Amino acid sequence: MEELTTKISPGKSLIKLLLYMIVLGTSIQLLFMGLVGLYMKILHPDNSFSFSFLQDSSGALKMLLLSSSIATFILPAWLLYRTELGANLYFERLKQVSLRQYLFIFAAMLCFIPMMSVISYWNESMQLPESLQGVQQWMRASEDSAAVMTKKIVEESTWSGLFINLFILAVVPAIGEEMVFRGCLQNIFGRWIANKHVVIWVVAILFSAFHMQFFGFFPRMLLGAFFGYLYVWSKNIYLPIFGHFINNASATVIAFYYTRKGMGFEEMNVFEQEPNWVYLASLIFTAIFVILYYHSTKKIVHGTRLEED
């Protein structure tokens, strides 16, 4: 078995994955935009068509985001898995999953929301040195541009829109991003680096950097590391996918709730300072549920303790 796992070098696997992501992500999105352009030309043959339509229409933005998630993450990860079948074990499902493990993850994610909020606020308040003000202005402009598109997607007040958003913003990204970052990249870097903690944090940094949202870098990096440990401890890709889904779904549901109350996107994102005991309780209860989850992955099976990671 050891021979099989070293047939393909990690460098070659990484290059293949990146090529699949670039080629499929670019070509399928270009195809999508071409089909949208053709559709609009058929509907309005006398009008000149501008791709600014994609920025003005929430429906078009959602379809673009869905096609991007599938083409950039799900298809490349699955293609790498299929082309290296038998050589490298991606998307591990070596241990059985119990209902209580899902419950522990669910509870930990909800308990961490206050801490995540304050970490996000600290990150967003970050000021670079005077010499790097140009970089900071570029980062802020990039962030503001992304916020405009996010606003058009998440400001949804209908129930049907909520379920569509949950699918596009929570289900598909959770599956695709965990397939790539935890399933593929943790495997690839794990064949280079023996220390699993280093691997988890390297992939978490890449996970956060890939999103190109600099003022949310640190909270997203922490989430990436958490999902990485979920995967290493459980040896089952379903659990980090579930944790990722809960994170995205909770933000989607909160945005839906505030939109129904008549609040705009800007109001939703205003940070409200809570008493310090709220953050302390958030940290303590999150730690409790993470520890409970960890111990649940070390259960005794047929009188023999599972192998330590």
MARDO-709721 format. One line per 8 residues: number of its first residue (from 0); their letters; for each residue x negated, y negated, z negated of N, C-alpha, C, CB. Coordinates in steps of 0.2 Angstrom, whole numbers, plus 2048, in hexadecimal, padded with zeros to 3 digits. Atoms other than C-alpha are relative to their C-alpha. Glycine has a CB too. Layout:
N
NUM = a = X Y Z X Y Z X Y Z X Y Z ~ ...
REM end
This chain:
309
0 = meelttki = 7FC 806 800 800 800 800 7FC 7FA 800 805 800 7FA ~ 805 806 801 7F1 7F4 7FC 7FE 7FE 807 7FB 802 7FC ~ 802 801 7FA 7EC 7F6 80E 805 7FC 804 7FE 807 804 ~ 7FA 803 7FC 7FD 7F1 815 800 7F9 7FE 806 803 7FE ~ 7FF 807 802 7FD 7E1 80B 7FB 7FB 802 801 800 7F8 ~ 806 804 7FD 7EC 7DB 812 7FF 800 807 7FA 802 7FC ~ 800 800 7F9 7F0 7DE 824 800 7F9 803 805 804 803 ~ 7FF 807 7FD 7F5 7CC 828 7FD 7FB 7FA 807 7FF 801
8 = spgkslik = 803 805 805 7EA 7BE 820 805 7FB 7FE 7FA 7FD 803 ~ 7FB 805 802 7F3 7B1 816 800 7FA 805 7FE 7FE 7F9 ~ 800 806 7FB 7EC 7A3 822 804 801 806 7F9 7FF 802 ~ 7FC 7FE 7FA 7F4 7AC 831 807 7FF 7FE 7FE 807 803 ~ 7F9 800 801 804 7AE 828 803 7F8 7FF 802 803 7F9 ~ 7FE 807 801 804 79B 823 801 7FD 806 7FB 7FD 7FB ~ 800 804 7FA 800 795 834 807 803 804 7FA 802 805 ~ 7FA 7FE 7FD 80E 7A0 83B 807 7FD 7FD 801 808 7FF
16 = lllymivl = 7FA 803 804 81B 79A 82E 800 7F8 803 7FF 800 7F9 ~ 800 807 7FE 816 787 832 802 7FF 807 7F9 7FD 7FF ~ 7FF 801 7F9 817 78A 845 808 802 801 7FC 805 804 ~ 7F9 7FF 800 828 792 843 805 7FA 7FE 802 807 7FC ~ 7FD 805 803 82E 784 838 800 7FA 805 7FE 7FE 7FA ~ 800 806 7FB 828 776 845 804 802 806 7F8 7FF 801 ~ 7FD 7FF 7F9 82D 77F 855 808 801 7FF 7FD 806 803 ~ 7F8 7FF 800 83F 785 84F 803 7FA 7FD 801 806 7FB
24 = gtsiqllf = 7FD 806 803 842 775 844 801 7FB 806 7FC 7FE 7FB ~ 800 805 7FB 83E 76A 853 805 801 805 7F9 7FE 802 ~ 7FC 7FE 7FA 846 773 861 807 801 7FF 7FD 807 803 ~ 7F9 800 801 856 777 859 803 7FA 7FE 801 805 7FA ~ 7FD 806 801 859 766 853 800 7FB 806 7FC 7FC 7FA ~ 7FF 803 7F9 855 75F 864 806 803 804 7F9 801 804 ~ 7FB 7FD 7FD 861 76B 86B 807 7FE 7FD 800 808 7FF ~ 7FA 802 804 86E 766 85E 802 7F8 803 800 800 7F9
32 = mglvglym = 7FF 807 7FE 86C 753 863 802 800 807 7FA 7FC 7FE ~ 7FE 800 7F9 86D 757 875 807 802 801 7FB 805 804 ~ 7F9 7FE 7FF 87D 760 873 805 7FB 7FD 801 807 7FC ~ 7FC 805 802 884 752 869 800 7FA 805 7FD 7FD 7F9 ~ 800 805 7FB 87F 746 876 804 802 806 7F9 7FF 803 ~ 7FC 7FD 7FA 887 751 884 807 7FF 7FE 7FE 807 801 ~ 7F9 800 803 897 752 879 803 7F8 800 800 802 7F9 ~ 7FD 807 800 898 73F 877 800 7FD 807 7FB 7FB 7FC
40 = kilhpdns = 800 802 7F9 894 73C 88A 807 802 803 7FA 802 804 ~ 7FA 7FD 7FD 8A3 747 88E 806 7FC 7FD 801 808 7FE ~ 7FB 804 803 8AE 73E 882 801 7F9 802 7FF 800 7F8 ~ 800 807 7FE 8A9 72D 887 7FB 7FF 806 7FD 7FB 7FA ~ 805 800 7FA 8A1 72E 899 7FE 7F9 802 804 803 805 ~ 802 807 7FE 8A1 71B 89B 7FC 7FC 7FB 807 7FC 801 ~ 804 803 805 898 717 88B 7F9 802 800 804 800 7F9 ~ 806 7FE 802 886 717 888 7FF 803 7F9 7FA 7FB 801
48 = fsfsflqd = 800 7FD 807 882 723 87A 7F9 7FF 7FD 800 808 801 ~ 806 801 804 876 71F 86C 7FF 805 7FB 7FF 7F9 7FD ~ 801 7FB 805 86F 72C 860 801 7FD 7F9 7F9 803 800 ~ 7FE 803 807 873 71F 852 806 803 7FE 800 7F8 801 ~ 7F9 7FD 802 884 728 852 7FE 805 7FB 803 804 806 ~ 802 7FB 805 87B 736 848 7FF 7FD 7F9 7FA 803 802 ~ 801 803 807 877 729 83A 807 7FD 7FE 7FB 7FB 801 ~ 7F9 803 801 889 722 83B 805 805 7FE 802 7FB 805
56 = ssgalkml = 7FB 7FB 801 893 732 83A 7FD 805 7FB 801 804 806 ~ 801 7FB 805 893 73C 82A 800 807 802 804 7FF 7FA ~ 7FF 7FA 7FE 899 74B 833 7FA 802 804 806 801 805 ~ 806 7FF 7FC 88A 74A 840 7FA 801 7FB 7FF 7FB 805 ~ 806 7FF 804 87E 748 832 800 806 7FC 800 7FA 7FB ~ 800 7FA 803 884 757 829 7FF 806 804 808 801 7FD ~ 802 7FA 7FC 883 762 838 7F8 800 802 804 7FF 807 ~ 808 801 7FF 871 75B 83B 7FC 803 7FA 7FE 7F9 802
64 = llsssiat = 803 7FD 806 86D 75F 829 800 808 800 803 7FD 7FA ~ 7FF 7F9 800 874 770 82B 7FB 804 805 807 802 801 ~ 804 7FD 7FB 86B 774 83B 7F9 800 7FE 801 7FD 807 ~ 807 801 803 85B 76D 833 7FE 806 7FB 7FF 7F9 7FE ~ 801 7FB 805 85C 779 824 7FF 807 803 806 7FF 7FB ~ 800 7F9 7FE 85F 788 82E 7FA 801 805 807 801 805 ~ 806 800 7FB 852 784 83C 7F9 7FF 7FD 801 7FB 805 ~ 807 801 802 844 77E 831 7FE 805 7FA 800 7F9 7FD
72 = filpawll = 801 7FC 806 846 78A 822 802 807 801 803 7FD 7FA ~ 7FE 7F9 800 851 799 824 7FD 804 806 808 800 800 ~ 803 7FD 7FA 84C 79E 836 7F9 802 800 802 7FD 806 ~ 808 7FF 800 839 79C 834 7FE 805 7FA 7FD 7FA 7FF ~ 802 7FC 805 839 7A5 823 802 807 802 803 7FE 7F9 ~ 7FE 7F9 7FE 843 7B4 82A 7FC 802 805 808 7FF 802 ~ 804 7FE 7FA 839 7B4 83A 7F9 803 7FD 7FF 7FB 805 ~ 806 7FE 803 829 7B5 82F 801 807 7FD 7FD 7FB 7FB
80 = yrtelgan = 7FF 7FA 803 830 7C3 825 801 806 805 807 800 7FC ~ 7FF 7FB 7FB 835 7CD 834 7FA 802 804 806 7FE 805 ~ 806 7FF 7FC 825 7CB 83D 7FA 803 7FC 7FD 7FA 803 ~ 805 7FD 805 81B 7D1 82D 803 805 7FC 7FD 7FA 7FC ~ 7FD 7FB 804 827 7DE 828 7FB 806 7FF 806 802 804 ~ 805 7FA 801 81D 7EC 81F 7F9 7FE 7FE 800 805 805 ~ 807 802 802 80E 7E1 81D 800 7FC 7FA 7FD 7FC 806 ~ 800 804 805 813 7D4 811 808 800 7FD 7FE 7F9 801
88 = lyferlkq = 7F9 800 803 822 7D4 804 802 7F9 7FF 800 804 7FA ~ 7FC 806 801 82C 7C4 806 807 801 7FD 800 7FC 807 ~ 7FA 7FF 803 83C 7C1 7FD 801 806 7FC 805 800 806 ~ 800 7FA 805 839 7CD 7EF 807 801 7FD 7FB 7FF 7FB ~ 7FA 7FE 804 848 7D6 7E7 7FE 806 7FC 806 800 805 ~ 803 7FA 803 83E 7E2 7DD 803 802 7F9 7F9 7FF 7FE ~ 7FD 7FF 807 848 7E0 7CC 807 7FF 801 7FD 7FC 7FB ~ 7F9 801 800 85A 7E1 7CA 802 7FA 7FC 804 806 7FD
96 = vslrqylf = 7FD 806 803 864 7D1 7C5 806 801 7FC 801 7FB 806 ~ 7FB 7FF 804 86F 7D0 7B7 804 7FA 7FF 7FE 802 7F9 ~ 7FC 806 801 87E 7C4 7B4 7FD 7FB 7FB 807 802 7FE ~ 802 805 806 876 7BD 7A4 7FA 7FC 803 7FE 804 7FA ~ 805 804 7FD 867 7B8 7AF 802 7FA 804 7FB 804 804 ~ 7FD 806 7FC 872 7AD 7BA 803 7FB 7FB 806 803 804 ~ 7FE 805 805 87A 7A6 7AA 7FB 7FC 7FD 804 804 7FB ~ 805 804 804 86A 7A1 7A2 7FD 7FB 805 7FA 805 7FF
104 = ifaamlcf = 803 805 7FC 864 799 7B2 805 7FA 801 7FF 803 807 ~ 7FB 805 7FF 875 790 7B4 800 7FB 7FA 807 803 800 ~ 800 804 806 874 78A 7A2 7FA 7FB 7FF 800 804 7F9 ~ 806 804 800 862 784 7A3 800 7FA 805 7FA 805 802 ~ 800 805 7FB 865 77A 7B3 805 7FB 7FE 803 803 807 ~ 7FB 805 803 874 771 7AB 7FD 7FC 7FA 807 803 7FE ~ 803 803 806 86B 76E 79B 7FA 7FB 802 7FD 805 7FB ~ 806 804 7FE 85C 766 7A4 802 7FA 804 7FC 804 805
112 = ipmmsvis = 7FD 806 7FD 867 759 7AD 7FE 7F9 7FD 807 800 801 ~ 802 807 803 864 74B 7A0 7F8 7FF 801 802 800 7F9 ~ 807 801 800 851 74E 7A0 7FE 7FF 807 7FC 807 7FE ~ 801 801 7F9 851 74F 7B3 801 7F9 802 804 805 805 ~ 7FE 807 7FF 85A 73E 7B3 7FA 7FB 7FE 806 7FF 7FD ~ 805 804 803 84D 736 7A8 7F9 800 804 7FF 801 7F9 ~ 806 7FF 7FC 83E 73E 7B2 801 7FC 806 7FE 807 801 ~ 7FE 803 7FA 846 738 7C2 7FF 7F8 7FF 807 801 803
120 = ywnesmql = 801 807 801 847 726 7BB 7F9 7FE 7FF 805 7FE 7FA ~ 807 802 801 835 726 7B5 7FC 800 807 7FD 805 7FB ~ 803 7FF 7FA 830 72C 7C6 801 7FA 805 802 807 804 ~ 7FE 805 7FC 83A 71F 7CF 7FD 7F9 7FE 808 800 800 ~ 803 806 803 833 711 7C4 7F8 800 801 802 7FF 7F9 ~ 808 800 7FF 821 716 7C9 7FE 7FA 804 7FE 807 803 ~ 803 805 7FC 816 708 7CF 7F9 801 801 801 7F9 7FC ~ 807 7FF 7FE 807 70A 7D9 7FB 7FA 7FF 800 802 808
128 = peslqgvq = 805 806 801 7F7 6FF 7D7 801 7FB 805 7F9 802 800 ~ 7FF 806 7FC 7F7 6EE 7DF 7FD 802 807 7FD 7FA 7FE ~ 804 7FE 7F9 7EB 6F5 7ED 805 805 804 7FA 803 7FE ~ 7FC 7FB 7FC 7F8 702 7F2 808 7FE 800 800 807 7FC ~ 7F9 803 7FF 808 6F6 7F3 803 802 807 800 7F9 7FE ~ 7FD 7FF 7FA 809 6F9 805 802 808 801 7FA 800 806 ~ 7FE 7F9 800 80A 70C 802 807 801 7FD 7FB 805 7FD ~ 7FA 800 804 817 709 7F5 806 7FD 804 800 7FC 7F9
136 = qwmrased = 7FA 803 7FC 822 6FE 801 802 805 805 7FD 7FA 803 ~ 7FE 7FB 7FB 821 70C 80E 804 805 7FD 7FA 802 803 ~ 7FD 7FB 804 826 719 801 807 7FE 7FF 7FD 802 7FA ~ 7F9 802 801 835 70E 7FC 804 7FF 806 7FF 7F9 7FC ~ 7FC 800 7F9 83A 70B 80E 803 807 802 7FC 7FC 805 ~ 7FE 7FA 7FE 83A 71D 811 805 803 7FC 7FA 805 800 ~ 7FB 7FE 805 844 721 801 807 7FD 802 7FE 7FE 7F9 ~ 7FA 804 7FE 851 713 806 803 803 806 7FF 7F9 800
144 = saavmtkk = 7FD 7FD 7FA 853 71B 817 803 806 7FF 7FA 800 805 ~ 7FD 7F9 802 856 72C 810 806 7FF 7FC 7FB 804 7FC ~ 7FB 801 804 862 725 804 806 7FE 804 7FF 7FA 7FB ~ 7FA 802 7FB 86D 71D 812 803 806 802 7FD 7FB 805 ~ 7FD 7FA 7FD 870 72E 81A 803 804 7FA 7FA 804 803 ~ 7FD 7FC 805 872 737 809 807 7FD 7FE 7FB 800 7FA ~ 7F9 803 802 880 72A 805 805 802 804 7FF 7F8 800 ~ 7FB 7FE 7FC 889 72E 814 803 807 800 7FE 7FF 808
152 = iveestws = 7FE 7F9 801 889 741 810 804 801 7FA 7FA 804 801 ~ 7FE 7FE 807 88C 741 7FD 807 7FC 7FE 7FB 7FF 7FB ~ 7FA 803 802 89A 734 7FC 806 803 804 800 7F8 803 ~ 7FA 7FB 7FD 8A8 741 7FF 805 800 7FA 7FD 807 802 ~ 7FA 800 805 8B9 740 7F6 805 805 801 803 7F9 800 ~ 7FB 7FB 7FF 8C2 74E 7FE 7FE 807 7FE 802 801 808 ~ 802 7FA 802 8C2 760 7F8 7FD 804 805 806 804 7FD ~ 803 7FD 7FA 8BE 767 809 7F9 7FE 801 805 7FF 806
160 = glfinlfi = 807 803 800 8B0 75B 80A 7FB 802 7FB 800 7F8 800 ~ 805 7FD 805 8A9 761 7FA 7FE 807 801 804 800 7F9 ~ 802 7F9 7FF 8A9 773 7FF 7FB 800 806 806 804 801 ~ 805 801 7FA 8A0 76E 810 7FA 7FE 7FD 803 7FB 805 ~ 807 803 803 893 764 806 7FD 805 7FC 802 7FA 7FC ~ 804 7FB 804 890 772 7FA 7FD 805 804 806 804 7FB ~ 803 7FB 7FB 88D 77E 809 7F9 7FD 803 805 802 805 ~ 805 803 7FC 882 771 812 7FA 7FE 7FB 802 7FA 804
168 = lavvpaig = 805 803 804 879 769 803 7FD 805 7FA 803 7FA 7FC ~ 802 7FB 806 878 778 7F6 7FF 807 803 805 800 7FB ~ 800 7F9 7FE 87B 789 7FE 7FA 801 805 806 803 803 ~ 805 7FF 7FB 870 788 80E 7F9 7FD 7FE 802 7FC 806 ~ 806 802 802 862 77D 807 7FD 805 7FB 800 7F9 7FD ~ 803 7FB 805 860 789 7F8 7FE 806 803 806 801 7FB ~ 802 7FA 7FC 85F 798 803 7FA 7FF 804 806 803 804 ~ 806 801 7FB 853 791 810 7FA 7FD 7FC 802 7FA 805
176 = eemvfrgc = 806 803 804 848 787 804 7FC 805 7FC 801 7FA 7FD ~ 803 7FB 805 845 795 7F8 7FD 806 805 806 803 7FC ~ 803 7FC 7FB 842 7A1 807 7F9 7FE 802 805 802 806 ~ 807 803 7FE 834 796 80D 7FB 7FF 7FA 801 7F9 804 ~ 805 802 805 82C 78F 7FD 7FF 806 7FB 803 7FA 7FC ~ 801 7FB 805 82F 79D 7F0 7FF 807 804 806 801 7FB ~ 801 7FA 7FD 831 7AC 7FC 7FA 801 804 806 801 804 ~ 806 800 7FC 824 7A8 809 7FA 7FD 7FD 802 7FD 807
184 = lqnifgrw = 806 804 802 818 79B 802 7FD 803 7FA 801 7F9 800 ~ 803 7FE 806 816 7A2 7F1 7FD 807 801 805 801 7FA ~ 803 7FA 7FE 812 7B3 7F9 7F9 7FF 804 805 804 805 ~ 806 802 7FC 806 7AB 805 7FA 7FE 7FC 801 7FB 806 ~ 806 803 805 7FC 7A1 7F8 7FE 805 7FB 803 7F9 7FD ~ 802 7FA 805 7FD 7B0 7EC 7FB 804 803 807 803 7FE ~ 805 7FC 7FD 7F3 7B9 7F8 7F9 7FD 801 802 803 807 ~ 806 804 800 7E6 7AB 7F8 7FD 7FF 7F8 801 7FA 803
192 = iankhvvi = 802 802 807 7E6 7A7 7E5 803 805 7FB 804 7F9 7FF ~ 7FE 7FB 805 7E7 7B3 7D7 804 7FE 7FA 7F9 804 7FD ~ 7FC 803 805 7EE 7A8 7CA 807 7FE 802 7FC 7FA 7FD ~ 7F9 801 7FD 801 7A8 7CC 802 7F9 7FD 804 805 7FD ~ 7FE 806 802 803 798 7C2 7FD 7FA 805 7FD 7FE 7F9 ~ 803 805 7FB 7F7 78E 7CE 805 801 806 7F9 802 802 ~ 7FC 7FF 7FA 801 796 7DC 807 7FC 800 802 807 802 ~ 7FA 803 801 812 790 7D5 800 7F9 800 803 803 7F9
200 = wvvailfs = 801 808 800 80C 77E 7D2 7FE 7FE 807 7FC 7FE 7FB ~ 802 802 7F9 804 77D 7E3 806 800 805 7FA 804 803 ~ 7FA 800 7FB 814 782 7EC 805 7FB 7FD 803 808 7FF ~ 7FC 805 803 81E 777 7E0 7FE 7F9 803 800 800 7F9 ~ 802 807 7FD 814 768 7E6 801 800 807 7F8 7FF 7FF ~ 7FE 800 7F9 816 76D 7F8 807 7FF 801 7FD 806 803 ~ 7F8 801 800 829 76F 7F5 802 7F9 7FF 803 805 7FB ~ 7FE 807 801 82A 75E 7EE 7FE 7FB 806 7FE 7FD 7F9
208 = afhmqffg = 803 804 7FB 81F 756 7FB 804 800 807 7F8 801 801 ~ 7FD 7FE 7FA 828 75E 809 807 7FB 801 802 807 801 ~ 7FA 804 7FF 838 754 805 7FF 7F9 801 804 801 7F9 ~ 802 807 7FE 82F 743 808 804 7FB 7FC 801 7FF 807 ~ 7FD 805 805 838 73B 7F9 7FC 7FF 7FA 808 802 7FE ~ 806 801 805 82A 733 7EF 802 7FE 7F9 7FC 7FB 803 ~ 7FE 802 807 834 72C 7E1 804 805 7FD 804 7F9 801 ~ 7FD 7FA 804 83C 73D 7DD 7FB 806 800 806 802 804
216 = ffprmllg = 805 7FB 7FF 82B 746 7DF 7FF 805 7FA 7F9 7FD 802 ~ 802 7FC 806 828 74B 7CD 806 805 7FE 7FE 7FC 7FA ~ 7FA 7FB 801 83A 752 7C9 801 806 804 806 7FC 7FF ~ 800 7FA 7FB 83A 75C 7D9 7FA 805 7FF 800 7FD 807 ~ 806 7FB 801 829 763 7D5 801 804 7FA 7F9 7FC 7FF ~ 7FE 7FB 806 82F 769 7C4 805 805 802 802 7FB 7FA ~ 7FB 7FB 7FE 83E 771 7CC 7FD 805 804 805 7FC 804 ~ 803 7FB 7FC 833 779 7D9 7FC 805 7FB 7FB 7FD 805
224 = affgylyv = 803 7FC 804 828 780 7CB 804 805 7FC 7FB 7FC 7FB ~ 7FB 7FC 804 837 786 7C1 803 806 805 806 7FC 7FE ~ 7FD 7FB 7FC 83E 78F 7D0 7FA 806 802 802 7FD 807 ~ 806 7FB 7FF 82C 797 7D3 800 805 7FA 7FA 7FC 801 ~ 800 7FB 806 82C 79E 7C1 806 805 800 800 7FC 7FA ~ 7FA 7FC 800 83E 7A4 7C3 7FE 806 805 806 7FD 803 ~ 802 7FB 7FC 837 7AE 7D2 7FB 805 7FE 7FE 7FD 807 ~ 806 7FB 803 827 7B5 7CA 803 804 7FB 7FB 7FB 7FE
232 = wskniylp = 7FE 7FC 806 830 7BA 7BA 805 805 803 803 7FC 7FB ~ 7FB 7FC 7FE 83F 7C2 7C3 7FE 805 805 806 7FC 802 ~ 802 7FC 7FA 837 7C9 7D3 806 801 804 7FD 806 7FE ~ 7F9 800 7FC 848 7C5 7DB 801 7F9 803 806 803 7FC ~ 7FF 807 7FD 84A 7B7 7E8 807 7FD 7FE 7FF 801 807 ~ 7F9 802 802 85D 7B6 7E3 800 7FB 7FB 804 806 7FF ~ 800 805 806 859 7AD 7D3 7FE 7F9 801 7FC 803 7FA ~ 802 807 7FE 84F 79E 7D9 805 7FD 805 7F9 800 803
240 = ifghfinn = 7FB 803 7FB 85C 79C 7E7 806 7FE 7FC 802 806 805 ~ 7FA 802 804 86A 79C 7DA 7FE 7F9 7FC 801 806 7FB ~ 802 806 804 860 78F 7CF 800 7FA 805 7F9 801 7FD ~ 800 806 7FB 85D 784 7DF 807 7FE 801 7FC 802 806 ~ 7F9 801 7FE 870 786 7E3 803 7FB 7FA 803 806 801 ~ 7FD 804 805 875 780 7D2 7FE 7F9 7FF 7FE 804 7F9 ~ 803 807 800 869 771 7D2 804 7FC 806 7F9 800 801 ~ 7FD 804 7FB 870 76B 7E3 808 7FF 7FF 7FE 803 807
248 = asatviaf = 7F9 800 800 882 770 7E0 802 7FB 7FA 803 807 7FE ~ 7FE 805 806 883 766 7CF 7FF 7F9 802 7FB 801 7FA ~ 800 807 7FD 87D 756 7D8 805 7FF 805 7F9 7FF 803 ~ 7FB 801 7FB 889 759 7E6 807 7FF 7FC 801 806 804 ~ 7F9 800 803 898 75C 7DA 800 7F9 7FC 800 806 7FB ~ 800 807 804 893 74C 7CF 801 7FB 805 7F9 7FF 7FC ~ 7FF 805 7FB 892 742 7DF 807 800 802 7FC 801 806 ~ 7F9 7FF 7FE 8A3 748 7E4 805 7FD 7FA 802 808 801
256 = yytrkgmg = 7FC 803 806 8AA 744 7D2 800 7F9 800 7FD 803 7F9 ~ 800 808 801 8A4 732 7D2 803 7FD 806 7F8 7FE 800 ~ 7FC 803 7FA 8AA 72F 7E4 807 800 7FF 7FE 804 806 ~ 7F9 800 801 8BB 735 7DF 802 7FA 7FB 802 807 7FD ~ 7FF 805 805 8BA 728 7D1 7FF 7F9 803 7FC 801 7FA ~ 801 807 7FC 8B6 71A 7DE 7F9 7FD 7FF 805 7FC 7FD ~ 807 802 801 8A4 719 7DA 7FC 801 806 7FC 803 7FA ~ 805 800 7FA 897 715 7E8 7FA 804 7FE 7FF 7FA 803
264 = feemnvfe = 806 7FD 801 887 71E 7EB 7FB 7FD 7FC 7FD 802 807 ~ 805 804 804 87D 710 7E3 802 800 7F9 800 7F9 803 ~ 7FE 7FF 807 887 711 7D3 7FE 806 7FD 808 7FE 800 ~ 801 7FA 802 885 723 7D2 7F8 801 7FE 801 806 805 ~ 807 7FF 801 872 721 7D2 7FD 7FB 7FB 7FC 800 807 ~ 802 804 805 871 714 7C5 7FE 804 7F9 805 7FA 7FE ~ 802 7FC 806 867 71B 7B6 803 7FD 7FA 7F8 800 7FF ~ 7FD 802 806 870 71A 7A5 7FC 804 7FA 807 802 800
272 = qepnwvyl = 805 7FE 805 864 71C 796 805 803 7FB 7FC 7FB 7FD ~ 7FC 7FD 805 86B 729 78A 7FC 800 7F9 801 808 802 ~ 804 7FF 806 866 72B 777 7FB 805 801 805 801 7FA ~ 805 7FB 7FF 856 734 775 801 807 7FE 7FA 7FD 7FB ~ 7FE 7FA 802 85E 742 76C 803 804 806 805 800 7FA ~ 7FD 7FD 7FA 867 746 77D 7FA 804 804 804 7FB 804 ~ 806 7FD 7FD 856 749 785 7FD 805 7FD 7FB 7FA 802 ~ 803 7FA 804 84F 753 777 804 806 800 7FF 7FD 7F9
280 = asliftai = 7FC 7FA 7FF 85E 75E 777 800 803 807 808 7FE 7FE ~ 801 7FD 7F9 85D 760 78A 7FA 804 800 800 7FA 805 ~ 806 7FD 800 84B 765 788 800 807 7FC 7FA 7FC 7FE ~ 800 7FA 804 84E 771 77A 804 806 803 802 7FE 7F9 ~ 7FB 7FB 7FE 85D 77A 781 7FE 803 807 807 7FD 801 ~ 803 7FE 7FA 855 77B 792 7FA 805 7FF 7FD 7FA 804 ~ 805 7FB 802 846 784 78A 803 806 7FD 7FB 7FC 7FB ~ 7FD 7FA 802 851 790 781 803 804 805 806 7FE 7FB
288 = fvilyyhs = 7FD 7FC 7FB 85A 795 790 7FB 803 805 805 7FC 804 ~ 805 7FD 7FC 84A 797 79A 7FC 806 7FD 7FB 7FA 802 ~ 803 7FA 804 842 7A2 78C 805 806 800 7FF 7FD 7F9 ~ 7FB 7FB 7FF 852 7AC 78C 800 804 807 807 7FE 7FE ~ 800 7FE 7F9 851 7AE 79F 7FA 804 800 800 7FB 805 ~ 806 7FD 7FF 83F 7B3 79E 800 807 7FC 7FA 7FC 7FD ~ 7FF 7FA 803 842 7C0 791 805 805 803 802 7FF 7F8 ~ 7FC 7FC 7FC 850 7C7 79B 7FD 804 806 807 7FC 802
296 = tkkivhgt = 804 7FD 7FA 844 7CB 7A9 7FB 805 7FE 7FD 7FB 804 ~ 805 7FC 803 839 7D5 79D 804 806 7FD 7FC 7FD 7FC ~ 7FC 7FB 804 847 7E1 798 7FD 807 801 807 800 803 ~ 802 7F9 800 844 7F4 794 804 804 805 800 803 7F9 ~ 7FD 7FB 7FB 848 800 7A2 7FE 807 7FF 7FF 7FD 807 ~ 802 7F9 801 849 812 79E 7FA 801 7FB 7FF 804 806 ~ 805 7FF 805 83E 810 78F 7F9 7FD 801 7FF 807 7FE ~ 807 803 7FE 830 807 798 801 7F9 802 7FD 804 806
304 = rleed = 7FF 807 7FF 82D 7F5 798 7FD 7FE 807 7FB 7FC 7FA ~ 802 802 7F9 82C 7EC 7A9 7F9 7FD 800 805 7FB 802 ~ 807 802 7FF 81B 7E8 7AF 7FF 7F8 7FF 7FD 802 806 ~ 801 807 802 815 7D7 7A8 7FE 7FD 807 7FB 7FE 7FB ~ 802 803 7FA 813 7CA 7B6 7F9 7FD 7FF 804 7FA 801
REM end
